[in-house]
Amino acid sequence: MKALSGVQVLDLTRALAGPYCTLMLGDYGADVIKIELPGRGDDTRHWGPPYIDGESAYFLSINRNKRSLTLNLKDPAGREVFMRLTRNADVVVENFTPGVVNRLGIDYEAVKAENPRIVYSSISGFGQTGPYREKPAYDQMMQGLGGIMSLTGDPDGQPQKIGVALADIGAGMLAAYAVMTALFHRERTGVGQYIDVSMLDLQVAWLTYQAATYFATDTPPPRVGAAHPNLVPYQAFKCADGKYINVAVGNERFWQRFCKALGREDLVEMPEYAQNKDRVKNRDQLVALLQQEFDTRSTNRWVDILEEAGVPCGPINDLADVFSDPQVKARDMLLEVQHPSAGKIKQTGIPIKFSATPGSIDSPPPLLGQHSKEILLELGYSQDEVEALEQQEVI
């Protein structure tokens, strides 16, 4: 048994935010039925290169532990299939532009009429209300609108987006959390509910201490590159080998250890660097001084020195470094699974470790429509009815 064994999820999502939500649910045992457009499927099936034997690496990264059902929801027969599915389902997740599910006749109220216990989650850029609700939303534009790009990048450079689609992935994670919260509520009350998740809301909530700085000063915080706005030194430094180390001096005890490890105990006694508030005020001159020290040794050597001194630090790894790291391997964060056409493929591992109901990769990302007949037969359709739906291009 897994934590979500017996929970059935109807997955109407595509691209990244929604599929990441249902990936999380599937990893912990939910039966995720991924409903895709016949003949084309999820947009990300075509996002590439790279491809692995014709399969999009992007799609493969976020669609394991799911079954694929192709279904034309614009056809009344397709809608009937979907509504029959909802009668015994637990969760619906969709990330269409607001209003689309209403036009298709598969919105929350329609599904609730069939199944009052349903938990129905909508993920969108701006949410189901407000003046922006129908605007299109992609991750980079959302990182800009939500303020994250204004905080990211060098002080004198351009605003930068995060190197992964953080707004999309974060919205998917938030939706998975919301679904689990709603299922817990349903266990106690027997009643389902509707969930409205917005990529913009997520990012505003993520602003936390940066928002607090703005609220306290009424001035938007500036970009500080690879540094921390409130702590010094808490940033990346370039080392003698051209690679970078992150140093996180989060309190005065670490500051004293750090200075001793550098052989610069004199810095502790200097009034301009004595306390963090002083170091923040004199950030530029201190960082320049420290950079001269880091120029004298390689990254690995500095990591050894600072770790021995008990100073939080670590190298800035590329992905080759990440997936060869012994800690990543020890935590099973690199796994392999056999795919029906791409062969053995690598997957990122299961991040939450349960002691009694651990997650696992039980099935690879599905081929388009791979499970259509199987799912319809489970639903009570006869073999002849399934073949008729196939001939009508409903599936």
N, C-alpha and C positions, 0 to 999 in steps of 0.2 A: 504493500500500500504506500502511496505517496500522499502528501498533504491534500492534494486536490483531486485524487482519484474519485471518479463518479461525477465530477463537475463537467458539464458540456458547455463549450464556448462557441458561439457562431461568430466567425471573424469576417467582417465585411471591410477590412482595412487593406490599404496598400501603401507603398513607399516605406516610411521608416517608423514614425511615431506609433501608429496602430500596431503594425507587425511586431515592434519591440514589446509592446504591452502583452500581446498574445503569446509571444515567445516565452516571456516570464511565467505566464500561467501554464503553458505547455510543459515547461521544464519541471514543474512540480506536480505533474500528473493529470492536468485537465485535458479532456478530449477536445482539441481545437479543430474545428471544421473551417478551413480557409475557403471562402466563397469567392470565386474569381470569374472574370469575364470570359466566356467561351472563345477560344481561338487566340486570345492574347494574354489574359491573366494579369497578375500584378505588374504594374509598370516596371518594377525593378528587375523583373525577369529579362529585361532588355537594356538594363543599365550596365554598360561596359564599353571598352575592356576594363579589367581583365575578365576573361571567361575561362572556365575549366571544362574542357570537352563540350563546349557549347552552352554551358550553364553559367549564368551571371554570378560572379563571386559575391557581388553585393547581395543578391537575392539569397544565396546560400548562407550568408552570415546571420540572417534574422528570421528564418522560416523553418527551422527544425521542429520536431515534435508537433507537426500539424498534418492534417489530411486535406487534400485539395478536392473541392467540388466545384466544377464549372456550372454556372447558372446565369441565365439571362433574366435579370430582375425586371426588365422592361416588358417581358412577355407575361401575360396573366398566368400562364402555366408555371412559369418560373417563380412568380410571386407566391403561387399556391404551394409550391415545394418549400419555399422559405418559411411561410407561415406554419406549415405542418411541422417543420423542424423546430420552430419556436415553442411549440406546445410542451415539449419535454426538455428544452434547453434551460440552462441556468443563467447564461450571460450572453449578451450581444455587445460586440464592440464595433464601432464604425468611425471612420474619419473622413466622410464626405464633407464637402462644403455645406454649411448649414442650409437646410431647406430641401436638399436632394432626397433624403429619406422620406420626407413628407410627400414629395411628388411621386415617389415610387410606391407609396402606400405601405411602407415598412417602418414607420417611425415608432417612437416609444408607445404612444397611445394605441396604435393599431396592434402592436405586439402585446401590450399589457392586456388588451381585451381577450387575447388568446391565452395568456399566461400571466396572471397577476403577480406571480413570484419572480418574474424576470428582473434581472439586473441589467440595465441598458446603459452603456457608456459611449458617449460621443466625444471624440477628440478633434479639436479644430484649432486654427491659428488664433482666433480672437474670442471664441466662445459663441454661445447661441444667442446672446443678447448684445446690445450696444451698437453704435454706428458703424463699426468695422466688421460686423459679423459675417458678411458675405464676401469680404475681400479674400483673395488668394493669399496663401502663406507658405513660404519656404524658409528653411532653417536660417540661412544667412540674413535675409531681411528681418527675420524675427529676432536674431541676436542684436541687430542694429536697433530695432524699435524698442526692445526691452531694456536697453541700456548697457548690456554686457560688452558690446564692442567699444563703447565709449571709455570703458575701464581697462581695455586690453590693448597692449602694444607699447612701444617706446614713447616716452614723453614728447619727443619731437617728431615722431613718425606718424604714419596713418593708423587709424583705428583698425584693429585686427579681429577677425573671428576666431573662435576656438577651433582647434584642429580636427575635431569630430563634430557631428551634427548634434550639439549639446541640447538645443531647444527641442528637437524632435525626440531624441532618446529620453530626455528628462520628462517630456510630456507622456511618453509611453510608460515610464516607470511610475509616474504619478497616477496614471490611469489604472495600472495594475494594483497599486496600493488602494485606490478608491474602490475597485471591484472587490478586493478582499474585505475591505471595511463594510461594504454593502452586503456581502454574503454573510458576514458575521452578524450584522443587524438582522438579516432575514432569518438566520437560525434562531434568533430570540423572539422574533415577531411574526414570522411567516410571510412578510411583505417585502417585495422587491422595491426598486426605485430607479430613478433616472439620474445619471451622472454627467455633468458638463465640465470637461477639462479643456483648458485654454493654454496654448503655448505661451501667450503673452502673460497670462496670470502667473504661470510657473516662474517665468524669469523675473517678474516683479517680486515674487516671494523670495526668490534666490538672492536678491540684492542685499538682504540682511544687514551686515555691518557697514556695507558701503552706503546703503540707504540711511542707516543711523547716522553716519558721518554727514550726509547731506541734510538730514533733519536737524542736526545739531548746529550746523554752520550756515545753512541756507546757500551753500556753494557746491556745485557738482564736483565730486572728487576727480582729480586728474589721473591720467594714465601714468603708471610708474614702472612700466616694462615688466621685468621678471622679479620685481621687488614687492614687498608688502606695504600697503599704505600706512600702517600703524606700528610696524615693528622694524627695527634696524639693528644688525643686519639680518635680513630674512629674504634671501633672493639667490639668484644664480650668479656665479663667478666663472669666468673663463680661466682655464688652467694652462700649464706650459705645453701640454700636448694638443691644444686647440679644442679640447672637449670642455664640458661645463659640469660644475658641481652646484647643487642646491644646498644652502646653509640655512637652518631655521633656528635662530637665537630668540627663543620665545620668552625668556625671563633673565633676570640679572645673574642667576646662578649659571646659566648656560653662557652668558656673556663672559663671566670670569673664566670658565673652562675654555672657551673659545680663544680668548686672548693668551692664556697660558699655552695652549696647543700651538699657536702661531709663534710663540716666543716673544710676544708683545704684551707682557704684563703691565707695561707702562701705560697702555691705553686705559686700563681700569682706573688709574689715578687721575687721568685728565678730566677736568670738570666738563669739557664740551662733549665727552662720551660717557660720563659716569652713570647716567640713568637712560632708560630708553627714550624718555621725552627729550633728553639732550641729543641723543643720537639721531632721532627723527629730525630735529631742528638743524642738525649739522650733517645730514645724510650725504650730500654730495662729496664733501671733503673726506668723510670717513670711508665711503665706498671706494673712492680713488686710492686711498691709502691701502685698503685691504686688497684691492685688485693687484697692487704691486706685489703683495705677499703671495697671492695665488699664482702669479706668473712664474714662480720659482720651482714649482713641482707639478707632476702629472696629476690628472684627476684621481686615478686609483690611489696614488700615494697620499693625496689629501684626504680621501675617504678613510683610508686606514688610520691616519693621524687623528682625525677628528672623531671617528668612532671610538678609538682607544681612549680619547679624552672624555667620552660621554656626551658629545655634541651632536644633536640631530643633523644629519646630512645625507646626501645620496647623489649619485651621478644622474645626469639627464640622459636617459636611455633612448635609443631608437628602437623600432619594433623588433629588429633582430636581437638586440640586447634583452628586450622584455621577454621574448618567448624562449630565450635560452637561460633566463635567470633561474637559479635553483629554488628560490622561494615560489616563483610562479609555477614551476613544475611540481613542487611539493604540495601545492594547493590544488593541483589538477585543473589549472586554468588554461591548459592547452589539451584538447581532446581530439580524437579522430573518430569518424563515423563513415560507414560504407554507403555511398550514394548509387542509385540504380544506373545512372549514366555517366557520372563524373568520377566514379571509383572512390577511392579512399580520400576524404576531404578533412581538413583541419577546421576545428571550431573552437571559439573561446569557451572556457569552462563555465560551470554553474557557480555563481558568486556567493549564494547564501547556503551555508552548511547546516542542515538540520541533523540532529542526532538520531531522531526516530524515523523521519520521513524524508530522506535526502532526495534531491532532484537528480535527474540523469538525462542523457540524450538517448531516447529509445527509438527514434526514427529520424531519418535524414530529411532535409527539405524536400517536399514532394514535387514530382513532375506535375505539369498542368493537367488538372482533371484526373489525376491518378486514382482517386478514390470515389469518383462520382457514382459509379454503379454500386459499389459497396455500400455507400451511405444511403442511397435511395432504397436499396433492398432492405437495409436495416430499418428504414422509415416505414416499410410496409408496401412499397410499390412492387408490382410483379415484374418479372423479367420482360414480358411483352410491353408493359407500360414504360419501363426504363428505355427500351429500344425505341419506342415511339417518341419519347422526349428527346432522345439523341437525334432521330431523324428530323424532328422539328427544330433542331438546333437550340432547344431550350437548355440543354446541358452540353 
